[in-house]
Amino acid sequence: MRSFLASILAPLAVLALSAPAAGQTATAPLPADATLLSVSAQAQASRAPDIATVSAGVVTQAADGNGAMRQNAELMNKVLAALKAAGVAEKDVQTSGIHLQPQYRYAENQPPAITGYQASNTVNVKLRDVSKMGRVLDALVASGSNQINGPSFGIDEPEPLYDQARLDALKLAQARAETYAKALGLRVRRIVSIGEGGGAVPMPMPRMAMMKADAFESTPVAAGESSVSVSLDVVFELGR
């Protein structure tokens, strides 16, 4: 794939070396018989995710704010200890929000009356072994977490996956250009320019898989696949 990419981009490198200085209008010389063709192509690349994130928290209530926060702190310490025992590194656990709010009772023709206070503490957890997500979820609940959101899956270093999608998109654009050229009785001479659109954030894709017999010992979690996509706008020069 690298040799293919190099053969495609070599003419562009020569063109860049001959480009005018900043502030001047870049005009690539074109033969009189040249025809420009603009092609858009998109490609995806997928693989199994290698990281997972989940939001976990503790919500407590008490008659006064101090009591609610104290109870919350006790439970959250147990949650953090459970994460550490599950092998989650401290750098992969980050507090995302701590809140204390009064709770009200509403009655007709009466002002709201405070009945107590609710405290919440939430952490975002990154898991670098996605196969342990079910056991980590169970440990969170067992230690006192009563608020869980997620999990979400992704690729820790997605750039190689983006490169694969780039090569596939470039091959697709080249094939489309060849199709147009053949229909017109022309040939593809070179690539004039390449523009890359915004890449999509890695997204989970469902994937059916056999589960081990011991999978039901913890909360079942299906990781599936994560996918990225790249869009290219490529201008070709066609001619005889």
Secondary structure, DSSP 8 states (H G I E B T S, - for coil): -HHHHHHHHHHHHHHHHT---TTS-------TT-EEEEEEEEEEEEE---EEEEEEEEEEEESSHHHHHHHHHHHHHHHHHHHHHTT--GGGEEEEEEEEEEEEE--TTS--EEEEEEEEEEEEEEES-GGGHHHHHHHHHHHT--EEEEEEEE-SS-HHHHHHHHHHHHHHHHHHHHHHHHHTT-EEEEEEEEEE------EEE-------GGGGGS------EEEEEEEEEEEEEEE-
